[in-house]
Amino acid sequence: MRKQLATAFALGSALLIASCGGGDTDPAETTEPTEAAVEETTAEATAAETTAEETEGTTDAAGQEIVIWSDAEREEAIKEQAQRFMDETGATVTVVQKNFEDLRNDFIAQVPTGEGPDITVGAHDWLGALVTAGVVDTVDIGDMRAAFEPVALEAMTYDGQLYAMPYSLEAVALIQNVDLVGEEAPATWDEMIQKGLDSGAERPFVINTAGETGDGYTMYGFQTSFGAPVFVQDESGSYTTEVGMGGDEGRAFAQWLYDNGMAGEGYLSTTVDYDINNELFASGQAPYTVAGPWVIPSYEGMNLAVNPIPSAGGETAAPFVGVQGFFLSSQSQNPLLATDFLVNYLGTEAGQRALYEADPRIPALSAIAEEVSSDPIVGGFLASSQNGVPMPSIPEMGAVWDFWNAAEAQIIAGADPVSTWDTMIENLTAELG
């Protein structure tokens, strides 16, 4: 784009000079320009274009600086693209390494003082807090929107505005022991349970409930298959503050938790936390589990398949998707330069591939996601995330977890499903109200 602007400016200037140079010539005496004059004008324009090309990326941003905050995992990949950016623009890029756990709070605290960075890496569920604090600006990625996974853009959208360039996504999926149940993905919960029973394993299925705490995050794909989202989304994909998991759909999910819980079939249990879940699956005592890509190292040496979560309620199981990306500071002194770096360097296939190689998460750029999903494990998690929805980034989500997790755990342990769920919805609504 910079080349096109420089060329247009050079040609426009030449034409302006040509039109203004003969101001005292009688219009009646104006003649067609000579061949030599045309050649001279063309030569001047070509020279101006050549000069613009030579200086493009080396002097047009000289003296300008952008600062980027990164964690250790992404630092080298960002520096690689930063060096290319500096070579081509003449700008200075400073990459500052910070602990990932500190990035959000430090960004909120330092941006208003002028001490924050122009860009920070971060997670999409920070977005509500960042927008509320007024520390992030919208990001214009233009025609590149079509190149990204839709759920990644949806996650980085708040009130209809895109606030970050996404780069990675992750979601839980169905992980299965191929030696016990094969590679084929079960379409429904009932089909999966039957295959699990037929395998002869001690349990047909196991899932982390965080013990007696409850784990709505991991269970969410099953909940959405009943049509009971935690919050309602508007047409832009942004979450509203309207609780969506009440009513008949929510009650049906609650009944399903009870029927498959400790007072029912026993497939769901509050005796299973993260570590016990991994042990039961890794030891072959259960052929199916739902978990995220972070557990795969715990299953080293196993013959695994990863597939989308089967539907329990008739609709598509849509797990939460977590997205990471790069936020632009609302106080950046060089927002156009920072956006140039985001879009034309970190957002390119080369940039996204470098980020993936530095910290293997499913790329948000569809071309690279497709490339790396030739690995069937990665491909399975990608397919699950493509069914999924972003975890809400609105501030109200912070009020949900305790009510929601506790209700699920109580129902799995044997509490009355409908009254427990309805009470949770009432308490949550009152808290949000």
Disulfide bonds with the S-S distance in Angstrom:
none
